[in-house]
Amino acid sequence: MRDHADELADANLVVFGVSFDSVSANRKFAEKYSFPFLLLSDEDRAVGMAYGAAKSKDAGYASRISYVIDPDGKVMLAYPKVDPGTHLDQIFMDLRLKG
């Protein structure tokens, strides 16, 4: 059975997550859940603020939001509330509809 990592590679998509946690905390979390993507650290919260994942730099955590960005750097799709269990399936379905 194919996994999401194979589907992402076939679709020529690069996925990464961004968290306010430290690099070491993110590494442990990603390994624990076997993420098929990188989990980047945004300890100064600049990325979270730029993409609307936090209302202030004092926010305790980032919201689970997602963007699909095309090769030109333009946002193709935005998901303001992400369900981690079904999100990749939703992205693939939406990309097929856009295609």
Secondary structure, DSSP 8 states (H G I E B T S, - for coil): ---HHHHHHHTT---EEEESS-HHHHHHHHHHTT-SSEEEE-TT-HHHHHTTS-SSTT-SS----EEEE-TTS-EEEEESS--TTTHHHHHHHHHHHH-
